[in-house]
Amino acid sequence: MGLYISVSDAVYITTPIYYVNDVPHIGHSYTTIIADVLARYYRLMGRKVFFLTGTDEHGQKIEKAAEAKGLSPQELVDGVVLRYQSMWLDLNISYDRFIRTTDSDHVSVVQAVFKQLYDKGHIYLGEYEGLYCHHCEAYYTDTQASEKCCPDCERELTVLKEEAFFFRLSTFSSDVKSYILSHDDFVLPISRRNEILSYIDSGLTDLCISRTTIRWGIEVPDLGIQLSKKHYIYVWFDALLNYLSGIQFQQESSSFERFWPPTIQLIGKDILKFHALIWPAMLFAMGLSLPKHVFGHGFIYQGGEKMSKSKGNVLSPSVIVEKYSVDAFRYFLTREMVLGHDGTYTDENMLQRYNSDLANDYGNLLNRTLTMMGKYFDFQIGFFTQSDLEDSERVLEREAKILVGNVEICMSEFKLSVALETIFCVIRQANKYIEQCAPWALHKNNQLSKLMAVMVQILETLRIVSLCLSPYMPSAVEQVFAQLNIHEDLVNPRPDLFEWGYFKPGMALGRPEPIFPRK
């Protein structure tokens, strides 16, 4: 497997826009935290990054939910959106824009693209009769729903017939298939790629992209033709275009030219068809470059079941964060869940990761290092020379330098959990190094120059592993840096921040405080 993200590219990262018929849960958090880790990492590496997330606010489900609560659809979505924005603030999500499909610039882009594709002949007016799922807001063929139940949510389908606009999806199916076959890393992981190719081979029909039975959506623009009813644009056609409107597509002084196409579009595997088939077909029709990678990650399970509101087993991130901290939650999701595979959340696993990795390994390394610096040197970096150390005693320097490159490879291949394991291997090695070098014995024997050289080896390693951890646990690393008396901007860092040799004689250190107290 080669590197997916080259070192010179601008980076455009997207999450799906979350449908506001539900409150944010751990699944939404997982996708958004993955995106945030990648965005923070590439900013740390000095890259230009645009990170887009937001909410999908149109459709029949919203219309019905608002009616049931005695609210207008706009009132309903305004309230739910605040929950998402508050949650992302609490989880330290560093998005560059939070887009809403009710934003005026998004509405303008959707209508402009609809008219453009109509004028090109890629959209046409017809009549649709088919099996419709009100929950998923999608039509299905008899082949796709042989039991007259939705193949995605398993709810009963109803027969609908209405005048509708269609997107010529069938026209572009061969283009999309050829692109996937010639770009092995377009749809990731490989299992998702095979899934979408199989779906294309099953045969595609044109996509119905308007509704006359709803009123909460973006109205089809004036196309210069007579319509029997008002048409509103299909929620998925509307939603996918947020990736364009979110970076000011068709606007002057926009971010579009700098960041298009997306570097990686993170999605749950349940919406793969929309992002790896319909979305590329729309882009082919518009004459735009396709995203570099569409990554369909797995689901989070609890008690052997996928979390869902209907099953009543949805975990609120707020409950976990209150017990363990934001950074511990971010760490667990990215360490325990292998990107691309399904994962399981249990409180037992969370507690084990917290105490073993964060409290015992990382937190203890920081605490014991600063405690010894206070005891032996009054928290001051003193004189030392590298000649005080044998070659075997400089192992941390070699490992820390290798670590930076290894993490870069992992991140470029979206192996977030592997990067964390690589980092913690060095952390565990640093703890072992303390036992091997026995600073207390060096102090007892008055070998102060060598003792300082040993302590600086540990301090430099702490600094570099913390830098590597900062995209995952930004708040915790800020606390670690404060104790190390390091005051650096991790959004616009110095080019030499990852280099060995930061600590110099005369520098002062802070006092140790627990970052991750044991539970």
Salt bridges, closest charged atoms under 4 A:
ASP9 OD2 - LYS292 NZ 3.27
ASP36 OD2 - ARG40 NE 2.82
ASP36 OD2 - ARG330 NH2 2.68
GLU57 OE2 - ARG100 NE 2.64
ASP78 OD1 - ARG100 NH2 2.55
ASP96 OD2 - ARG43 NH2 3.17
ASP103 OD2 - ARG97 NH2 3.21
ASP105 OD2 - ARG97 NH1 2.90
ASP119 OD2 - LYS115 NZ 2.98
GLU127 OE1 - LYS161 NZ 3.84
ASP142 OD1 - LYS148 NZ 3.28
GLU163 OE1 - HIS231 NE2 2.74
ASP184 OD1 - ARG193 NH2 3.31
GLU195 OE1 - ARG192 NE 3.73
ASP201 OD1 - LYS177 NZ 2.73
ASP238 OD2 - HIS58 ND1 2.67
ASP238 OD1 - HIS106 NE2 2.60
GLU336 OE1 - ARG353 NE 2.78
ASP342 OD1 - LYS269 NZ 3.06
ASP347 OD2 - LYS323 NZ 2.93
ASP357 OD2 - ARG353 NH1 2.97
ASP361 OD2 - ARG428 NH1 3.92
ASP391 OD1 - ARG398 NH1 3.39
GLU393 OE2 - LYS450 NZ 2.85
GLU397 OE1 - ARG394 NH2 3.09
GLU397 OE2 - LYS401 NZ 2.92
GLU413 OE1 - LYS415 NZ 3.27
GLU421 OE1 - ARG335 NH2 2.67
GLU421 OE2 - ARG428 NH2 2.68
GLU435 OE2 - ARG368 NH2 2.33
GLU460 OE1 - ARG463 NH2 2.87
GLU488 OE2 - ARG494 NH1 2.87
ASP496 OD1 - ARG494 NE 2.91
